Amino acid sequence: MVSEASVETRGALRLSREQVRELLPQREPFLFVNGPADVIPGVHVVAQAMYAEDSFFYSGHFPGFPLTPGVIIIETMAQASSLMMLTIPCYSGQIVYFVGIREARFFKAVLPGAVIRLTGSVVSMRHGVVESSMEAWTGGVRAAVAIVTCTFRPHRSSSDREGKVGG
């Protein structure tokens, strides 16, 4: 959990790489936000990601000229976006479900080893559904934009996934 010592003025949080990993439910090889993050809970995020040159998706996208797939960039945006809500106590420890995307555009290829700076703000929150306007930047150039939609739910037990009903 994020410690009180992490809270700076105006309610902003500086999350270390380890705190980001603690908050996000994804794990390698699908945890893409792998750097520090600055978060104003429920409002704004600036996070960092870097796709290692030996990442699993580069071998097939594309042989001889590897590029980061757009779907990976969008997933990274959704992970960064979810940090804005997972830092609010009522969402703490919940699972984030990426449920929608609108207005996605790609402007610059993201090459292996590039550092990505993700920025975003909450656009709307209704009934546990959060829309965020996100951007991905590399080398000071905007690489992609999208409106991502996520919802948050408590962790489910293994018996829930198996269709069993508790008594």
Buried (B, 14 or more C-beta within 10 A) or exposed (E): EBEEEBBEEEEBBBBEEEBBBEBBBBEEEEBBBBBBBBBBBBBBBBBBBBBEEEBEBBEEBEEEEBBBBBEBBBBBBBBBBBBBBBBBEEBEEBBBBBEBBEEBEBEBEBBBBBEBBBBBBBEEEEEBBBBBBBBBBBEEEBBBBBBBBBBBEEEEEEEEEEEEEEE
